[in-house]
Amino acid sequence: MKETSSTSEDSGIKNLAKKYKGQIGIGLLVLYVFLLGLGTIGEIWEIEWILDLPLFRPPGKY
């Protein structure tokens, strides 16, 4: 029976993050640009379903 401690799990996550650092960064950049473009399109053409997404709602509007 194999027991894993939190330190070995943490080091596994760190090793995984080191190994795929570039791919994670590119993925986050693509996600950011996609959301930025979606918000811009929603604002320019006033597309309500985009503007009603929780991410793009102004503070206080529920």
CORRA-V613240 format. One record per pair of residues at least 12 apart in sequence whose C-alpha atoms are under 7 Angstrom apart, sorted by the first residue. I is the first residue (numbers start at 1). J is the second residue. D is the distance in whole Angstrom. If there is no record, write none. Layout:
i:I j:J d:D
i:I j:J d:D
//
This chain:
i:39 j:56 d:7
//
